[in-house]
Amino acid sequence: MVFVKVNIGCLCFYVWWWVLRVGAVVNVRSTGHPHFGSLLYEGLWGFPLDKRGFNRVRWERLDEGCLLLLYCEHGGVRGVWMLCRLVEKFESYEPVRYWVENPTGFPLQIRVKFLLPRELEPTSKNPEKEYGLEGKRVDVVWRKTPRSYPYIVFEVSLRGNLYEDLVKLKHAYDIWNAIPVLITTEERAEEARRWIHGTFHEVENIFRIITVDKVKRYYELKRKIKELESDLGIF
């Protein structure tokens, strides 16, 4: 795959010539910053207007459907921590409650759908993103071999139609006998448990729900384990 990296201010654009799509690395500050809540719970991020109009030019160049790499600080480590897909972009001056510094100061907005965090995708699991499921797609699957059917299926559901996400996971279980895993917020997790206990009760013991907070704790623990292994010097 051949690509060209183009640095434009705070965004680094990557042009893949073979698909003619544009992606970007977006700096979203820190997972501990109050503004990060809009990403975590609503998949929403915004950029401010500037006098020279550079931010608008960068924002307009983003194609709906393109992949975005989210760069931020997490647990004292700065880097690309999340992968998502741009669902829509729009201009809005309505206040956003998470943006405590300036609730209306970031009108060039994007809505994203998170893909599975990189730490949950070990190469030994043969992961694949956006895996086809009879006309639809699930966010990530794990397979025991590159050619085998999925044995674990992940769907990241932070907003939108939770019921449809659960239906996709249930269908994946029906056709592949794959363990269905929903990654979502604590609030949506409660709603998901009600759906599973009712409509999907026959597979209630199969479904797995992982909250975003648990994913964050997983990151923290894995980082500490790596630090300990480095200190021990025997791994």
N, C-alpha and C positions, 0 to 999 in steps of 0.2 A: 504494500500500500504506500503510495507516494503522497506526501502532504507538504504544505508550506505554512510555516508559522509566521503570523503577522502581528507584531506588537502595536496596539493602538491604545495608549493611555493605560488604564487599569485593566483592560480586557486584552487577552491574547487570542486572536482568531486563528483557527485552523481550517484551511480549505483543502478538502479531500477532492482531488481532481477527478477521481473515478466515479464519484456520485454527485459532484457539484453541490455539496451541502456545506453550510458554515456552522461550526461549533464555536464554543468560547469557554475560557476559564474565567469564572466570576468570583471576585473576592467578596465573601459574605462575613467578613470580620472574624467572629469567634462564636463557638457554640454556647459560650456563657454570656454573650451579649444579649440584651433584651430584644433587639431587632430580630435575632435569630428565631424567635418564637413564631414570627409570621411565616417563615419557611417550614418550621417543624409542624405547625398545626393547620396551616392553610395553603402551603406550597406557594407562598407569595413573596416576591422580592421587588424592590423598586430602586430606581436610580434618580438622582437629583438633576435638575436643569442647571446648565452652566451658561455663562454669558456668551461663550464662543460656539455653543451648540454641539460640542463634541460628543457629549453623552447621548444626545438624540440620534446622531449619525450612527453611533455604535449600536444603540438599541434597535434602530430601524434595520440594521443589517442582520439581526438575528432572525432566522427562519423558524417558523412554527414547526415542531417535529424534530428539530436538531438536538443533539446531545450537548449537555452543559456539564462541565466539571466545576464543582464548588470548592473553592480554596478558602481555608479558614484555619484558625487556631483551635486545637482541641487537646485538652490535657497537657498543655505546654508545648505541643508539637504543631508546627505550621506545615500545611501541605494540602493536597487534594484529598478530601475525605469522603466526598459524595459524588455520585453520578446521577443525573436526572435528565428528563426529556422536557423540552419547552412545549407546553400545551397551548398557551395563548399569550399574547401581549396586548396591552391596552394602556391608555392614558387616563389617569384618575386623580382627582384632587380631594377625594373623600378621606377623612382621617383614618389611620390604621392604628389600632390601640396598642400594638406591640412597639411601634416606632416612637418611643417615649421622648427621644431627643427632638423630633420634629414630625408629628403625626401626618402632616400633609406635604412634607418636603421632598417626597420621592415619587413624583407623578408618573414617571416612565416605568411601568410595571410589567412584570412577567409572572405567569403562573406555570409551575413546573410539576411534573410527576416524578417522584423519586424511584430510582431503580435500586436494586439490592446493594447495601453498603459493601465496599470492597472487602472488609474483614470477614464477611460471611461467605466469601467465595473462594475457598481454597482450591488450588488447581487440581488436587487429587479427586475432587468431586465432579470434574468435567462440567462446569457450569456453562449455561448459555442464557443470554438475555433475550427478552421479547420472543419467547418460544411459542410457535403456532399451536393453537388448540381449536381445531375445527372452525375456522373462520374468525377466531378471536386470538388473543395473545395473553400469555401470563408473563409476569415480569422476569422471573428467573426460575430455571430448573436445575437440579443436580441429577447426574446420571452416573451409574457405576462404571460404564465404559462409554467412549465417544459415540458408539452406535446403538446403545441400549435405550430403552424407554426411560423417561424420568421416574425417579423413585421418591423425590421430594420436589414439591412445587411451591414457590413463594409468590405472594401477591402483596405489594405495598399499597396500603389504602389509607391515605391521610385526609382525603376529601373525596367528594363525588359520591357515587352510588355504592354504598357498602354492600347491599344485597347482591348486586351484580358481581362484585368481586368474590363474594362467598359462593355464588353459583358457579363461577369459573373454577374455583378450587374444588368444589364438590364434583364437578364434571371431570376434572383431572383425576380425581380419585376413582371415579366410575370407570374410566377408560384405561388408565395406566396402573391403578392400584397404588398411586403415589400419595405420600403423606402431604396433606394440604397445610400450608403455613401462612398465616396472615400476619403481616407486620403493620402496626397501626398505633394510634395514640391511646392513652389510657381511657379517654372518654369514649372513643369509638370501640374500644375493646369490650366495654360493658354492653354496648348495643350488639356487637358481634356475638357475644356469649348468649344473649337472649335469642337471636336468630338461630344459632346452632342448637340451643336447647329445645327450640320449637321446631322450625321447619326442617332442620338438618339433624334431628335427634338420632337418626339411625347411624350416623357417623360421628356422634358427639365425642366419643372417646378417641377418635382418630385426629380430629382437627387440632392444630397447634396455633396459639396466639402469642405473638411476641410484641411487646410494646416498644416504642421508640426509646423510652427511658432505659429499658433492659439492654437495648442495643448500645446505648451510650455507656452503660456500666460495663458491658462486654469490652468495649474499646479500652476503658480505663484499666480493667483487670489484665487485658492482654498486654497493654503497654507496661504495666508493672511487672508482669512475668518476664517480658523481654529485658527490662532493666535488671531484674534479679539474675537472669541467665548471663547477662553481660558481666555483672559483678562477680559471679561465681567463676566465670572464665573456663568452664568445662563443657559448654554446649556449642 
